[in-house]
């Protein structure tokens, strides 16, 4: 017979007010953001209130929801089968994130491989370029856009210099920071497996610090791009792809760092056991995913 | 089957539903959530249907009579968006919620709270989308495909809410798919091996993967729109080195798998219903599974057949033409198998079977017109005409929608424990069958003769076909209101249904009492051969 402590029963929570509030909060947040953006576009004084209410609702309810799941786990309600559901869930969530980035990488490849040559007058659709902007010369990074009156090109790009000067090239150091953080988070995982609390706290803390360091460097890079290089979101297709790819990656690093920070706080409380550390493991998978995306970014956005 | 043990425990897991509104707002129960999805979808279906009838009213005669062209554009756009994202997709998710746990012998969906979240996002998202129709500047008016620059440079300001609405719907679909995948892969009863799963479960598993792969791409597309509109990027603006055609590529990379998302579960439903009323096992079960997987795979490499006329290198046109025609092979396998299942079966023609047979025939017509559209030089002639409208309505209305209606008649007795009135069901079928053909068949002709789609007025030569089409649309529309009446009558005062419901039905869901208890399989059932493979 199944009962509350029987590990054979799959735990079905009876009901919950979290999901409904999350849905309502998400609506407020996005409707508020919509108001905000439309006000800005119309030149009105933007109204932020709805956005903040929605965001705060999301944050508070998510906190309670995650706390509840941890509490249920401690109460022994989470059997092995339910844990497998969590693993499937996190795994396929990361896959959907991969596809989100694939859309932006796809845009980058399509623009570079097809659009720019066509706009330069080559190939199947070369007439567009020939008729509209005959003086446009395709190059990557695009320094002068087809119509420079509408979209002023960047003064300088972020493209990688020769290997010899990588020592002074910020994105290279970002790569080093992020790759090392993938190693440190792995050491933290090993520390859980070996029940070595001190090492866990050390390696995980270091991972969080590396995440923060990456974000600081990335912010520095953006400030540099905007203030000194003249590279902005509106610098044409180069700026568009550069900032959306690196920006969404940076947003994911922010999330990942925050998730790891939560795991660090849980590690201080002694929440993890060698056979029971799904929260930590899913955070580390997410972190490795963010890392792989960066490697692709570094290759396709900066180097190539 | 007597050897199937259906265990019920009186422990604390077996509590019933909450009372009142809280039950529906906070529920984690797959049946409650399935019911919510289905009623939501029906509501959206009626709203989208009203929009369709506004369109058909305007098109009843040539000239501009009732609405102005700007509002006509909003109607075509919102009709498409609401039917695709609000009616068809949520209906299939609702069916998956009700049926997948029962069919695989699980106690519930794998992640019940997230299941609730997936649903409740939708009413909020659609409230936001529909509210734009009442805002200054009007709602989305750029077609359900929201091609740039119509949806960027020339869009009404409300496009911002449309973009966030799409983000919300995408989040809902992704969470729903993750839940379905986890349920199917992790929650099957012992003995329910993958190749014993009912085909509805198989088709949904594959559909869930399609959703996971393409909904994020759609999110990426609308995000690029958002940045083009508000932050000065130039993804879809050639002046900055972007390309409006790139939008179409990204959109259809999502959009073509999307149309299979709307038809694969329908294949699953029909594969459940036809064997029951032919009283024969499904012909070629394994080939059905492989055909479904092949269609899903091919759906990723055919997207540009929607864009033959925008200009693309010859190699691209040839590739997308041939890959598209390839889809006819696995689809043909399916139609063959359904027909072979009926061959020499002891057939009876209850309402679900009528809808299923109509599905096979009319979906095949839609498939053939699709094959015509796949031929690049021919598509130059057909592109953006009513022929395309006729084609995709044949696969979506007597295709996807008929399968959903068939599923409702087929499983409703299991859900509410009451039998629908067979003669009312048959009346509903014949009204729908006649209505749908009267509406959409003439559109093939007006399209071949050159009538463009999405235009509120037309040349006099198209007047007769349009009038016939509008009359059919009203027959079809009102017969769905009649469907609502049949449903309410069944739920309130239908005859009690037996547990097996249909003489020839196989599958774990029929081993449960009718109505199915609030919690399906608290302990896993034994899966016998008799209940597998239907």
Interface residues (C-beta under 8 A of the other chain):
Chain A: X1 X2 X3 X4 X9 X10 X12 X13 X14 X15 X16 X17 X18 X19 X20 X22 X23 X24 X26 X27 X30 X31 X33 X34 X37 X38 X40 X41 X42 X65 X81 X82 X84 X85 X86 X88 X89 X92 X93 X95 X96 X97 X98 X99 X100 X101 X102 X103 X104 X106 X107 X110 X111 X114 X115 X116 X118 X119 X123 X124 X125 X128 X132 X142 X145 X146 X147 X150 X151 X232 X233 X234 X236 X237 X238 X239 X240 X241 X243 X244
Chain B: X9 X11 X12 X13 X15 X18 X22 X23 X25 X26 X27 X28 X29 X106 X107 X108 X110 X111 X112 X113 X114 X116 X117 X120 X121 X124 X125 X127 X128 X157 X160 X161 X163 X164 X167 X168 X171 X174 X177 X178 X179 X181 X182 X183 X185 X186 X187 X212 X213 X214 X215 X216 X217 X219 X220 X221 X223 X224 X226 X227 X229 X230 X231 X232 X233 X234 X235 X237 X238 X239 X240 X241 X242 X243 X246 X249 X250 X253 X311 X312 X313 X314 X519 X522 X523
